[in-house]
Structures are given as structure tokens and as C-alpha cells.
Amino acid sequence: MFRWLMVVFLALLLINRLVPWLKKLGFGALPGDFRFRLFGQEFFVPLASTVLLSLVCGVISKLI
């Protein structure tokens, strides 16, 4: 259980570091990515970006 928590934590740190770079490439601004405000806070749901990044990771893992 602890190992999975560490993996999730490290993945979140990596994603947090890559977000500015990914925004320059256009991720987070795809048609299926939703931004909305609720009670004064902005929420972001990156559905299309998540699917695209999953496909890219899948193709890379198949090649390796």
C-alpha cells in the first residue's frame, strides 16, 4: 500500500512540473478540456488531454 502511495505522489509531482511545458504545447486547451467556476474557485477537468496523453504513453510502452 505504501509503495502505491509513493508512486501516486511521485506521479503528481512529475505532472505538476510538466504542466507549464504541456500548456506551451497546447495540452489543457483541447476541445474536451473543461474549465468552470463554482463558488469563487476555478476547476479544471482535462478529459481530452488525459485521453491523448494516455494514448501517447500506450504507444511508447508498446514500442519499448
PyMOL commands that set and color helices and strands:
alter all, ss='L'
color gray80, all
select helices_A, chain A and resi 2-25+47-63
alter helices_A, ss='H'
color red, helices_A
select strands_A, chain A and resi 33-38+41-46
alter strands_A, ss='S'
color yellow, strands_A
deselect
rebuild
show_as cartoon
